């Protein structure tokens, strides 16, 4: 029989612990009803015993009382009861732009499927924030006599604040779901590398060492019950030893993924991927070229052009300056002309403006999809090959290019969606993509720790 809240309350009372006990759960699950039933049952049993004092209160009363005590001790405290309270408090503090920049810098929007572009997301958030602030200003400025109008505007503000808050909340949920998905993928597979096998047992990651192919076969048979492991191992052996050499097959450097549905192996191949380095060099040269300040002036008479030209005359002291210097010294930040004149912290609106209204032609380093095969993961489905690029800070000089990898399918079908999710994690390479599925890196780290521990133990024995 399933436990009820009443059972939890009684168990807590009988345990004998004093103090505050937090009770969680959604609306309508029986938290309050369980309190009444627990108190009734507790008071009706063993009437001769000395009873405990049970103080029952809801979250609002607890938080209000705590806030009062904080205020008495001189601590600033803000009790935010609703989505509107939270959003309005952020706007009142004037930290919304700082908050968004901080979240962007920490990849909080990494799984945002609606607004995949930082620029589009920024425009959407700005529009929502501006809408809330405008409606608030109308309520303060106008003295409406009709309560229906006031209520209508208040409802609009409530709706907008909830929409904005829920957008942020959904991003947090997406991060949590991705972590759950990674764990579910691990539970369905086991990973072989450096004579170790990594797998999930009772929701915990286990790493076990094996010495022979026979030991590995035995372990895989237990974990992947539906897999004909013996036949699969014969397939792997034939692939790597097509001529039937009698030399014992060494699994040490082989990266193999076993599951009930498929068996894959990842091979390094002697090929590397490069992008157009000469084009990048030319773009850098154009952006760093020293020019007469007047070359940056717009030849048009629209309002933005007039504001921008006045800014150049009044604020930029240098007679000669490069695009990069103009951007770094005067364009960036809250008070920079990117934000003040072009309503964006990003350089793209300014580049578009220059290209259309001056003789200066500059390009972004990622413009025209020059990095289209060097950002994220590039995958050739026909050849079953892939390589990973960088998600931030592209290198303009390529010494080695990107290592190509080949996926060998020894059994079953290749599920590229779940496979590439194991590359897109932040805790192996910060804000970057791993070259191999991250469990192989965990095995490598574990192997290093065990080897160092063994060496240290041998040194102490000597």
TORKOL-4160 file (C-alpha; in steps of 0.2 Angstrom, whole numbers, padded with zeros to 4 digits, m for minus):
462
<pt num="1" X="0000" Y="0000" Z="0000"/>
<pt num="2" X="0006" Y="0017" Z="m0005"/>
<pt num="3" X="0012" Y="0029" Z="0010"/>
<pt num="4" X="0001" Y="0044" Z="0013"/>
<pt num="5" X="0006" Y="0061" Z="0020"/>
<pt num="6" X="m0002" Y="0056" Z="0036"/>
<pt num="7" X="0010" Y="0041" Z="0038"/>
<pt num="8" X="0025" Y="0053" Z="0035"/>
<pt num="9" X="0019" Y="0065" Z="0048"/>
<pt num="10" X="0016" Y="0051" Z="0061"/>
<pt num="11" X="0033" Y="0043" Z="0057"/>
<pt num="12" X="0041" Y="0060" Z="0059"/>
<pt num="13" X="0033" Y="0063" Z="0076"/>
<pt num="14" X="0037" Y="0045" Z="0083"/>
<pt num="15" X="0055" Y="0047" Z="0077"/>
<pt num="16" X="0057" Y="0060" Z="0091"/>
<pt num="17" X="0066" Y="0074" Z="0081"/>
<pt num="18" X="0062" Y="0092" Z="0086"/>
<pt num="19" X="0062" Y="0107" Z="0074"/>
<pt num="20" X="0055" Y="0112" Z="0058"/>
<pt num="21" X="0050" Y="0099" Z="0045"/>
<pt num="22" X="0048" Y="0104" Z="0027"/>
<pt num="23" X="0034" Y="0095" Z="0018"/>
<pt num="24" X="0034" Y="0096" Z="m0001"/>
<pt num="25" X="0021" Y="0092" Z="m0014"/>
<pt num="26" X="0009" Y="0099" Z="m0027"/>
<pt num="27" X="m0008" Y="0106" Z="m0024"/>
<pt num="28" X="m0022" Y="0093" Z="m0021"/>
<pt num="29" X="m0010" Y="0079" Z="m0015"/>
<pt num="30" X="m0017" Y="0078" Z="0003"/>
<pt num="31" X="m0004" Y="0088" Z="0013"/>
<pt num="32" X="m0016" Y="0098" Z="0023"/>
<pt num="33" X="m0029" Y="0083" Z="0025"/>
<pt num="34" X="m0014" Y="0072" Z="0030"/>
<pt num="35" X="m0010" Y="0084" Z="0044"/>
<pt num="36" X="m0028" Y="0084" Z="0051"/>
<pt num="37" X="m0028" Y="0065" Z="0050"/>
<pt num="38" X="m0011" Y="0063" Z="0058"/>
<pt num="39" X="m0015" Y="0074" Z="0073"/>
<pt num="40" X="m0032" Y="0065" Z="0076"/>
<pt num="41" X="m0023" Y="0048" Z="0076"/>
<pt num="42" X="m0009" Y="0054" Z="0087"/>
<pt num="43" X="m0020" Y="0062" Z="0100"/>
<pt num="44" X="m0032" Y="0046" Z="0101"/>
<pt num="45" X="m0018" Y="0034" Z="0104"/>
<pt num="46" X="m0009" Y="0031" Z="0121"/>
<pt num="47" X="m0019" Y="0045" Z="0129"/>
<pt num="48" X="m0009" Y="0043" Z="0145"/>
<pt num="49" X="0008" Y="0048" Z="0137"/>
<pt num="50" X="0014" Y="0066" Z="0137"/>
<pt num="51" X="0010" Y="0073" Z="0120"/>
<pt num="52" X="0021" Y="0083" Z="0109"/>
<pt num="53" X="0017" Y="0101" Z="0104"/>
<pt num="54" X="0013" Y="0101" Z="0085"/>
<pt num="55" X="0013" Y="0118" Z="0076"/>
<pt num="56" X="0006" Y="0117" Z="0059"/>
<pt num="57" X="0008" Y="0132" Z="0047"/>
<pt num="58" X="0009" Y="0135" Z="0028"/>
<pt num="59" X="0023" Y="0141" Z="0018"/>
<pt num="60" X="0017" Y="0159" Z="0017"/>
<pt num="61" X="0016" Y="0161" Z="0036"/>
<pt num="62" X="0033" Y="0153" Z="0038"/>
<pt num="63" X="0042" Y="0164" Z="0025"/>
<pt num="64" X="0033" Y="0180" Z="0032"/>
<pt num="65" X="0039" Y="0177" Z="0049"/>
<pt num="66" X="0056" Y="0173" Z="0043"/>
<pt num="67" X="0056" Y="0189" Z="0033"/>
<pt num="68" X="0051" Y="0199" Z="0048"/>
<pt num="69" X="0065" Y="0192" Z="0059"/>
<pt num="70" X="0078" Y="0196" Z="0045"/>
<pt num="71" X="0071" Y="0214" Z="0044"/>
<pt num="72" X="0073" Y="0216" Z="0063"/>
<pt num="73" X="0091" Y="0210" Z="0062"/>
<pt num="74" X="0095" Y="0222" Z="0047"/>
<pt num="75" X="0096" Y="0210" Z="0033"/>
<pt num="76" X="0088" Y="0215" Z="0017"/>
<pt num="77" X="0074" Y="0203" Z="0013"/>
<pt num="78" X="0062" Y="0202" Z="m0002"/>
<pt num="79" X="0047" Y="0189" Z="m0002"/>
<pt num="80" X="0043" Y="0186" Z="m0020"/>
<pt num="81" X="0026" Y="0177" Z="m0020"/>
<pt num="82" X="0022" Y="0176" Z="m0039"/>
<pt num="83" X="0030" Y="0177" Z="m0056"/>
<pt num="84" X="0026" Y="0195" Z="m0057"/>
<pt num="85" X="0034" Y="0199" Z="m0041"/>
<pt num="86" X="0050" Y="0190" Z="m0047"/>
<pt num="87" X="0051" Y="0199" Z="m0063"/>
<pt num="88" X="0046" Y="0216" Z="m0057"/>
<pt num="89" X="0059" Y="0215" Z="m0043"/>
<pt num="90" X="0073" Y="0211" Z="m0056"/>
<pt num="91" X="0067" Y="0226" Z="m0067"/>
<pt num="92" X="0067" Y="0237" Z="m0051"/>
<pt num="93" X="0085" Y="0233" Z="m0047"/>
<pt num="94" X="0090" Y="0237" Z="m0065"/>
<pt num="95" X="0100" Y="0221" Z="m0067"/>
<pt num="96" X="0090" Y="0212" Z="m0081"/>
<pt num="97" X="0103" Y="0215" Z="m0094"/>
<pt num="98" X="0117" Y="0209" Z="m0082"/>
<pt num="99" X="0107" Y="0194" Z="m0078"/>
<pt num="100" X="0104" Y="0189" Z="m0096"/>
<pt num="101" X="0123" Y="0192" Z="m0100"/>
<pt num="102" X="0128" Y="0181" Z="m0086"/>
<pt num="103" X="0116" Y="0167" Z="m0091"/>
<pt num="104" X="0122" Y="0168" Z="m0109"/>
<pt num="105" X="0140" Y="0167" Z="m0103"/>
<pt num="106" X="0136" Y="0151" Z="m0093"/>
<pt num="107" X="0127" Y="0143" Z="m0108"/>
<pt num="108" X="0110" Y="0143" Z="m0099"/>
<pt num="109" X="0101" Y="0144" Z="m0115"/>
<pt num="110" X="0110" Y="0130" Z="m0123"/>
<pt num="111" X="0095" Y="0119" Z="m0126"/>
<pt num="112" X="0084" Y="0134" Z="m0132"/>
<pt num="113" X="0075" Y="0126" Z="m0147"/>
<pt num="114" X="0064" Y="0141" Z="m0150"/>
<pt num="115" X="0077" Y="0155" Z="m0151"/>
<pt num="116" X="0093" Y="0147" Z="m0156"/>
<pt num="117" X="0102" Y="0163" Z="m0160"/>
<pt num="118" X="0108" Y="0174" Z="m0146"/>
<pt num="119" X="0103" Y="0189" Z="m0156"/>
<pt num="120" X="0085" Y="0183" Z="m0159"/>
<pt num="121" X="0084" Y="0178" Z="m0141"/>
<pt num="122" X="0090" Y="0195" Z="m0135"/>
<pt num="123" X="0078" Y="0204" Z="m0146"/>
<pt num="124" X="0064" Y="0194" Z="m0140"/>
<pt num="125" X="0069" Y="0197" Z="m0121"/>
<pt num="126" X="0071" Y="0215" Z="m0125"/>
<pt num="127" X="0053" Y="0216" Z="m0132"/>
<pt num="128" X="0046" Y="0207" Z="m0118"/>
<pt num="129" X="0055" Y="0218" Z="m0105"/>
<pt num="130" X="0050" Y="0234" Z="m0114"/>
<pt num="131" X="0032" Y="0229" Z="m0115"/>
<pt num="132" X="0031" Y="0226" Z="m0096"/>
<pt num="133" X="0040" Y="0243" Z="m0092"/>
<pt num="134" X="0029" Y="0252" Z="m0104"/>
<pt num="135" X="0013" Y="0246" Z="m0096"/>
<pt num="136" X="0019" Y="0249" Z="m0079"/>
<pt num="137" X="0024" Y="0267" Z="m0084"/>
<pt num="138" X="0006" Y="0269" Z="m0091"/>
<pt num="139" X="m0002" Y="0264" Z="m0075"/>
<pt num="140" X="0009" Y="0276" Z="m0065"/>
<pt num="141" X="0007" Y="0291" Z="m0077"/>
<pt num="142" X="m0011" Y="0290" Z="m0081"/>
<pt num="143" X="m0024" Y="0292" Z="m0068"/>
<pt num="144" X="m0038" Y="0280" Z="m0075"/>
<pt num="145" X="m0055" Y="0282" Z="m0067"/>
<pt num="146" X="m0062" Y="0266" Z="m0075"/>
<pt num="147" X="m0056" Y="0252" Z="m0064"/>
<pt num="148" X="m0059" Y="0240" Z="m0079"/>
<pt num="149" X="m0045" Y="0248" Z="m0089"/>
<pt num="150" X="m0034" Y="0247" Z="m0074"/>
<pt num="151" X="m0038" Y="0229" Z="m0071"/>
<pt num="152" X="m0035" Y="0225" Z="m0090"/>
<pt num="153" X="m0018" Y="0233" Z="m0089"/>
<pt num="154" X="m0014" Y="0224" Z="m0073"/>
<pt num="155" X="m0019" Y="0207" Z="m0081"/>
<pt num="156" X="m0008" Y="0211" Z="m0096"/>
<pt num="157" X="0007" Y="0214" Z="m0085"/>
<pt num="158" X="0003" Y="0198" Z="m0075"/>
<pt num="159" X="0002" Y="0188" Z="m0091"/>
<pt num="160" X="0019" Y="0196" Z="m0098"/>
<pt num="161" X="0028" Y="0193" Z="m0082"/>
<pt num="162" X="0022" Y="0175" Z="m0081"/>
<pt num="163" X="0027" Y="0172" Z="m0099"/>
<pt num="164" X="0045" Y="0179" Z="m0096"/>
<pt num="165" X="0047" Y="0170" Z="m0080"/>
<pt num="166" X="0041" Y="0153" Z="m0088"/>
<pt num="167" X="0053" Y="0156" Z="m0102"/>
<pt num="168" X="0068" Y="0156" Z="m0090"/>
<pt num="169" X="0060" Y="0141" Z="m0080"/>
<pt num="170" X="0059" Y="0131" Z="m0096"/>
<pt num="171" X="0077" Y="0133" Z="m0100"/>
<pt num="172" X="0081" Y="0127" Z="m0082"/>
<pt num="173" X="0069" Y="0112" Z="m0085"/>
<pt num="174" X="0078" Y="0108" Z="m0102"/>
<pt num="175" X="0095" Y="0107" Z="m0093"/>
<pt num="176" X="0088" Y="0095" Z="m0081"/>
<pt num="177" X="0080" Y="0085" Z="m0094"/>
<pt num="178" X="0096" Y="0084" Z="m0104"/>
<pt num="179" X="0105" Y="0077" Z="m0088"/>
<pt num="180" X="0091" Y="0064" Z="m0087"/>
<pt num="181" X="0093" Y="0059" Z="m0105"/>
<pt num="182" X="0112" Y="0057" Z="m0103"/>
<pt num="183" X="0109" Y="0046" Z="m0088"/>
<pt num="184" X="0096" Y="0036" Z="m0097"/>
<pt num="185" X="0108" Y="0034" Z="m0112"/>
<pt num="186" X="0121" Y="0027" Z="m0100"/>
<pt num="187" X="0109" Y="0015" Z="m0092"/>
<pt num="188" X="0106" Y="0007" Z="m0109"/>
<pt num="189" X="0124" Y="0005" Z="m0114"/>
<pt num="190" X="0142" Y="0000" Z="m0108"/>
<pt num="191" X="0158" Y="0007" Z="m0113"/>
<pt num="192" X="0174" Y="m0003" Z="m0116"/>
<pt num="193" X="0192" Y="0006" Z="m0116"/>
<pt num="194" X="0209" Y="0003" Z="m0109"/>
<pt num="195" X="0204" Y="m0014" Z="m0102"/>
<pt num="196" X="0190" Y="m0006" Z="m0092"/>
<pt num="197" X="0171" Y="m0007" Z="m0094"/>
<pt num="198" X="0160" Y="0007" Z="m0088"/>
<pt num="199" X="0142" Y="0004" Z="m0085"/>
<pt num="200" X="0127" Y="0009" Z="m0074"/>
<pt num="201" X="0122" Y="m0002" Z="m0059"/>
<pt num="202" X="0108" Y="0003" Z="m0048"/>
<pt num="203" X="0109" Y="0021" Z="m0055"/>
<pt num="204" X="0127" Y="0023" Z="m0051"/>
<pt num="205" X="0142" Y="0023" Z="m0063"/>
<pt num="206" X="0153" Y="0007" Z="m0061"/>
<pt num="207" X="0170" Y="0005" Z="m0069"/>
<pt num="208" X="0177" Y="m0013" Z="m0068"/>
<pt num="209" X="0194" Y="m0019" Z="m0075"/>
<pt num="210" X="0196" Y="m0034" Z="m0086"/>
<pt num="211" X="0212" Y="m0043" Z="m0091"/>
<pt num="212" X="0206" Y="m0054" Z="m0105"/>
<pt num="213" X="0193" Y="m0054" Z="m0119"/>
<pt num="214" X="0185" Y="m0069" Z="m0111"/>
<pt num="215" X="0182" Y="m0058" Z="m0095"/>
<pt num="216" X="0175" Y="m0044" Z="m0105"/>
<pt num="217" X="0163" Y="m0056" Z="m0114"/>
<pt num="218" X="0157" Y="m0063" Z="m0098"/>
<pt num="219" X="0153" Y="m0046" Z="m0091"/>
<pt num="220" X="0145" Y="m0039" Z="m0107"/>
<pt num="221" X="0134" Y="m0055" Z="m0108"/>
<pt num="222" X="0127" Y="m0051" Z="m0090"/>
<pt num="223" X="0124" Y="m0032" Z="m0094"/>
<pt num="224" X="0117" Y="m0034" Z="m0111"/>
<pt num="225" X="0106" Y="m0049" Z="m0109"/>
<pt num="226" X="0098" Y="m0049" Z="m0126"/>
<pt num="227" X="0115" Y="m0047" Z="m0135"/>
<pt num="228" X="0123" Y="m0062" Z="m0143"/>
<pt num="229" X="0140" Y="m0057" Z="m0136"/>
<pt num="230" X="0150" Y="m0072" Z="m0143"/>
<pt num="231" X="0145" Y="m0069" Z="m0161"/>
<pt num="232" X="0148" Y="m0050" Z="m0159"/>
<pt num="233" X="0166" Y="m0053" Z="m0153"/>
<pt num="234" X="0169" Y="m0064" Z="m0167"/>
<pt num="235" X="0163" Y="m0050" Z="m0179"/>
<pt num="236" X="0175" Y="m0038" Z="m0170"/>
<pt num="237" X="0189" Y="m0050" Z="m0171"/>
<pt num="238" X="0187" Y="m0053" Z="m0190"/>
<pt num="239" X="0186" Y="m0034" Z="m0194"/>
<pt num="240" X="0202" Y="m0031" Z="m0185"/>
<pt num="241" X="0211" Y="m0047" Z="m0191"/>
<pt num="242" X="0204" Y="m0051" Z="m0208"/>
<pt num="243" X="0219" Y="m0062" Z="m0213"/>
<pt num="244" X="0217" Y="m0073" Z="m0197"/>
<pt num="245" X="0234" Y="m0069" Z="m0189"/>
<pt num="246" X="0237" Y="m0079" Z="m0173"/>
<pt num="247" X="0243" Y="m0064" Z="m0164"/>
<pt num="248" X="0231" Y="m0061" Z="m0149"/>
<pt num="249" X="0219" Y="m0047" Z="m0151"/>
<pt num="250" X="0222" Y="m0033" Z="m0139"/>
<pt num="251" X="0207" Y="m0022" Z="m0134"/>
<pt num="252" X="0217" Y="m0009" Z="m0124"/>
<pt num="253" X="0215" Y="0005" Z="m0136"/>
<pt num="254" X="0199" Y="0001" Z="m0144"/>
<pt num="255" X="0183" Y="0011" Z="m0140"/>
<pt num="256" X="0168" Y="0000" Z="m0141"/>
<pt num="257" X="0150" Y="0004" Z="m0135"/>
<pt num="258" X="0139" Y="m0011" Z="m0131"/>
<pt num="259" X="0120" Y="m0011" Z="m0130"/>
<pt num="260" X="0106" Y="m0023" Z="m0133"/>
<pt num="261" X="0102" Y="m0014" Z="m0149"/>
<pt num="262" X="0119" Y="m0010" Z="m0156"/>
<pt num="263" X="0138" Y="m0012" Z="m0155"/>
<pt num="264" X="0149" Y="0002" Z="m0161"/>
<pt num="265" X="0167" Y="0006" Z="m0162"/>
<pt num="266" X="0175" Y="0023" Z="m0164"/>
<pt num="267" X="0191" Y="0023" Z="m0174"/>
<pt num="268" X="0203" Y="0037" Z="m0177"/>
<pt num="269" X="0207" Y="0039" Z="m0195"/>
<pt num="270" X="0222" Y="0048" Z="m0204"/>
<pt num="271" X="0212" Y="0062" Z="m0210"/>
<pt num="272" X="0209" Y="0080" Z="m0204"/>
<pt num="273" X="0197" Y="0094" Z="m0207"/>
<pt num="274" X="0202" Y="0112" Z="m0211"/>
<pt num="275" X="0192" Y="0128" Z="m0215"/>
<pt num="276" X="0197" Y="0142" Z="m0227"/>
<pt num="277" X="0212" Y="0149" Z="m0218"/>
<pt num="278" X="0216" Y="0162" Z="m0231"/>
<pt num="279" X="0198" Y="0169" Z="m0231"/>
<pt num="280" X="0200" Y="0171" Z="m0212"/>
<pt num="281" X="0217" Y="0180" Z="m0213"/>
<pt num="282" X="0209" Y="0192" Z="m0226"/>
<pt num="283" X="0195" Y="0196" Z="m0215"/>
<pt num="284" X="0206" Y="0199" Z="m0200"/>
<pt num="285" X="0217" Y="0211" Z="m0211"/>
<pt num="286" X="0201" Y="0221" Z="m0216"/>
<pt num="287" X="0196" Y="0223" Z="m0198"/>
<pt num="288" X="0213" Y="0228" Z="m0191"/>
<pt num="289" X="0217" Y="0240" Z="m0206"/>
<pt num="290" X="0220" Y="0258" Z="m0200"/>
<pt num="291" X="0208" Y="0270" Z="m0209"/>
<pt num="292" X="0205" Y="0289" Z="m0208"/>
<pt num="293" X="0190" Y="0292" Z="m0196"/>
<pt num="294" X="0180" Y="0300" Z="m0210"/>
<pt num="295" X="0179" Y="0284" Z="m0220"/>
<pt num="296" X="0168" Y="0277" Z="m0206"/>
<pt num="297" X="0155" Y="0290" Z="m0208"/>
<pt num="298" X="0138" Y="0287" Z="m0216"/>
<pt num="299" X="0134" Y="0295" Z="m0232"/>
<pt num="300" X="0115" Y="0295" Z="m0228"/>
<pt num="301" X="0104" Y="0307" Z="m0218"/>
<pt num="302" X="0093" Y="0295" Z="m0209"/>
<pt num="303" X="0092" Y="0297" Z="m0190"/>
<pt num="304" X="0103" Y="0283" Z="m0186"/>
<pt num="305" X="0116" Y="0289" Z="m0198"/>
<pt num="306" X="0115" Y="0307" Z="m0190"/>
<pt num="307" X="0117" Y="0300" Z="m0172"/>
<pt num="308" X="0132" Y="0289" Z="m0177"/>
<pt num="309" X="0141" Y="0303" Z="m0187"/>
<pt num="310" X="0139" Y="0314" Z="m0172"/>
<pt num="311" X="0146" Y="0301" Z="m0161"/>
<pt num="312" X="0161" Y="0299" Z="m0172"/>
<pt num="313" X="0164" Y="0318" Z="m0172"/>
<pt num="314" X="0161" Y="0320" Z="m0153"/>
<pt num="315" X="0168" Y="0305" Z="m0145"/>
<pt num="316" X="0181" Y="0297" Z="m0156"/>
<pt num="317" X="0197" Y="0307" Z="m0154"/>
<pt num="318" X="0209" Y="0297" Z="m0166"/>
<pt num="319" X="0211" Y="0303" Z="m0183"/>
<pt num="320" X="0215" Y="0286" Z="m0189"/>
<pt num="321" X="0207" Y="0270" Z="m0182"/>
<pt num="322" X="0204" Y="0252" Z="m0187"/>
<pt num="323" X="0187" Y="0243" Z="m0186"/>
<pt num="324" X="0193" Y="0232" Z="m0172"/>
<pt num="325" X="0199" Y="0247" Z="m0161"/>
<pt num="326" X="0183" Y="0257" Z="m0165"/>
<pt num="327" X="0173" Y="0242" Z="m0159"/>
<pt num="328" X="0183" Y="0238" Z="m0143"/>
<pt num="329" X="0186" Y="0256" Z="m0137"/>
<pt num="330" X="0169" Y="0263" Z="m0141"/>
<pt num="331" X="0157" Y="0250" Z="m0147"/>
<pt num="332" X="0155" Y="0237" Z="m0133"/>
<pt num="333" X="0147" Y="0238" Z="m0116"/>
<pt num="334" X="0131" Y="0246" Z="m0109"/>
<pt num="335" X="0137" Y="0263" Z="m0114"/>
<pt num="336" X="0145" Y="0258" Z="m0131"/>
<pt num="337" X="0138" Y="0264" Z="m0147"/>
<pt num="338" X="0133" Y="0247" Z="m0152"/>
<pt num="339" X="0119" Y="0247" Z="m0138"/>
<pt num="340" X="0116" Y="0266" Z="m0138"/>
<pt num="341" X="0114" Y="0268" Z="m0157"/>
<pt num="342" X="0111" Y="0251" Z="m0165"/>
<pt num="343" X="0101" Y="0244" Z="m0150"/>
<pt num="344" X="0112" Y="0228" Z="m0149"/>
<pt num="345" X="0128" Y="0223" Z="m0140"/>
<pt num="346" X="0132" Y="0212" Z="m0155"/>
<pt num="347" X="0142" Y="0219" Z="m0169"/>
<pt num="348" X="0132" Y="0212" Z="m0184"/>
<pt num="349" X="0120" Y="0227" Z="m0185"/>
<pt num="350" X="0134" Y="0239" Z="m0186"/>
<pt num="351" X="0143" Y="0228" Z="m0199"/>
<pt num="352" X="0127" Y="0228" Z="m0209"/>
<pt num="353" X="0126" Y="0247" Z="m0207"/>
<pt num="354" X="0144" Y="0250" Z="m0213"/>
<pt num="355" X="0143" Y="0239" Z="m0228"/>
<pt num="356" X="0127" Y="0248" Z="m0234"/>
<pt num="357" X="0131" Y="0266" Z="m0230"/>
<pt num="358" X="0150" Y="0268" Z="m0231"/>
<pt num="359" X="0163" Y="0262" Z="m0243"/>
<pt num="360" X="0171" Y="0251" Z="m0229"/>
<pt num="361" X="0167" Y="0232" Z="m0231"/>
<pt num="362" X="0171" Y="0221" Z="m0217"/>
<pt num="363" X="0164" Y="0204" Z="m0212"/>
<pt num="364" X="0162" Y="0194" Z="m0196"/>
<pt num="365" X="0174" Y="0180" Z="m0193"/>
<pt num="366" X="0159" Y="0168" Z="m0194"/>
<pt num="367" X="0149" Y="0176" Z="m0207"/>
<pt num="368" X="0143" Y="0167" Z="m0223"/>
<pt num="369" X="0144" Y="0150" Z="m0213"/>
<pt num="370" X="0163" Y="0150" Z="m0216"/>
<pt num="371" X="0163" Y="0139" Z="m0200"/>
<pt num="372" X="0148" Y="0129" Z="m0204"/>
<pt num="373" X="0158" Y="0113" Z="m0203"/>
<pt num="374" X="0169" Y="0119" Z="m0189"/>
<pt num="375" X="0156" Y="0123" Z="m0176"/>
<pt num="376" X="0147" Y="0109" Z="m0166"/>
<pt num="377" X="0148" Y="0092" Z="m0174"/>
<pt num="378" X="0149" Y="0088" Z="m0192"/>
<pt num="379" X="0143" Y="0071" Z="m0197"/>
<pt num="380" X="0144" Y="0062" Z="m0214"/>
<pt num="381" X="0130" Y="0049" Z="m0213"/>
<pt num="382" X="0136" Y="0040" Z="m0229"/>
<pt num="383" X="0154" Y="0037" Z="m0224"/>
<pt num="384" X="0149" Y="0036" Z="m0205"/>
<pt num="385" X="0162" Y="0049" Z="m0201"/>
<pt num="386" X="0162" Y="0064" Z="m0190"/>
<pt num="387" X="0173" Y="0078" Z="m0182"/>
<pt num="388" X="0169" Y="0091" Z="m0169"/>
<pt num="389" X="0173" Y="0109" Z="m0169"/>
<pt num="390" X="0174" Y="0122" Z="m0156"/>
<pt num="391" X="0158" Y="0131" Z="m0149"/>
<pt num="392" X="0168" Y="0147" Z="m0143"/>
<pt num="393" X="0184" Y="0156" Z="m0148"/>
<pt num="394" X="0188" Y="0149" Z="m0165"/>
<pt num="395" X="0207" Y="0148" Z="m0169"/>
<pt num="396" X="0212" Y="0158" Z="m0184"/>
<pt num="397" X="0228" Y="0148" Z="m0186"/>
<pt num="398" X="0226" Y="0129" Z="m0190"/>
<pt num="399" X="0241" Y="0119" Z="m0185"/>
<pt num="400" X="0233" Y="0102" Z="m0185"/>
<pt num="401" X="0215" Y="0104" Z="m0191"/>
<pt num="402" X="0201" Y="0093" Z="m0183"/>
<pt num="403" X="0203" Y="0074" Z="m0180"/>
<pt num="404" X="0192" Y="0064" Z="m0191"/>
<pt num="405" X="0183" Y="0049" Z="m0182"/>
<pt num="406" X="0174" Y="0034" Z="m0190"/>
<pt num="407" X="0160" Y="0025" Z="m0182"/>
<pt num="408" X="0161" Y="0006" Z="m0186"/>
<pt num="409" X="0144" Y="m0003" Z="m0184"/>
<pt num="410" X="0148" Y="m0021" Z="m0179"/>
<pt num="411" X="0129" Y="m0025" Z="m0175"/>
<pt num="412" X="0113" Y="m0016" Z="m0176"/>
<pt num="413" X="0109" Y="0002" Z="m0181"/>
<pt num="414" X="0118" Y="0018" Z="m0177"/>
<pt num="415" X="0107" Y="0030" Z="m0166"/>
<pt num="416" X="0117" Y="0046" Z="m0170"/>
<pt num="417" X="0105" Y="0057" Z="m0159"/>
<pt num="418" X="0109" Y="0048" Z="m0143"/>
<pt num="419" X="0127" Y="0046" Z="m0148"/>
<pt num="420" X="0131" Y="0064" Z="m0151"/>
<pt num="421" X="0122" Y="0069" Z="m0135"/>
<pt num="422" X="0137" Y="0060" Z="m0126"/>
<pt num="423" X="0149" Y="0073" Z="m0134"/>
<pt num="424" X="0139" Y="0088" Z="m0130"/>
<pt num="425" X="0143" Y="0090" Z="m0111"/>
<pt num="426" X="0151" Y="0104" Z="m0101"/>
<pt num="427" X="0160" Y="0094" Z="m0087"/>
<pt num="428" X="0174" Y="0087" Z="m0098"/>
<pt num="429" X="0179" Y="0102" Z="m0109"/>
<pt num="430" X="0171" Y="0118" Z="m0102"/>
<pt num="431" X="0159" Y="0125" Z="m0115"/>
<pt num="432" X="0166" Y="0114" Z="m0128"/>
<pt num="433" X="0162" Y="0097" Z="m0136"/>
<pt num="434" X="0171" Y="0081" Z="m0133"/>
<pt num="435" X="0179" Y="0072" Z="m0147"/>
<pt num="436" X="0174" Y="0055" Z="m0140"/>
<pt num="437" X="0158" Y="0051" Z="m0130"/>
<pt num="438" X="0162" Y="0057" Z="m0112"/>
<pt num="439" X="0162" Y="0040" Z="m0104"/>
<pt num="440" X="0178" Y="0036" Z="m0113"/>
<pt num="441" X="0186" Y="0051" Z="m0105"/>
<pt num="442" X="0179" Y="0045" Z="m0088"/>
<pt num="443" X="0188" Y="0029" Z="m0090"/>
<pt num="444" X="0204" Y="0037" Z="m0095"/>
<pt num="445" X="0204" Y="0048" Z="m0080"/>
<pt num="446" X="0200" Y="0033" Z="m0069"/>
<pt num="447" X="0214" Y="0023" Z="m0077"/>
<pt num="448" X="0226" Y="0038" Z="m0074"/>
<pt num="449" X="0221" Y="0039" Z="m0055"/>
<pt num="450" X="0223" Y="0020" Z="m0053"/>
<pt num="451" X="0240" Y="0020" Z="m0062"/>
<pt num="452" X="0247" Y="0035" Z="m0051"/>
<pt num="453" X="0240" Y="0026" Z="m0035"/>
<pt num="454" X="0249" Y="0010" Z="m0040"/>
<pt num="455" X="0265" Y="0019" Z="m0043"/>
<pt num="456" X="0264" Y="0029" Z="m0027"/>
<pt num="457" X="0261" Y="0012" Z="m0018"/>
<pt num="458" X="0276" Y="0004" Z="m0026"/>
<pt num="459" X="0287" Y="0018" Z="m0021"/>
<pt num="460" X="0282" Y="0018" Z="m0003"/>
<pt num="461" X="0285" Y="m0001" Z="m0002"/>
<pt num="462" X="0303" Y="0002" Z="m0009"/>
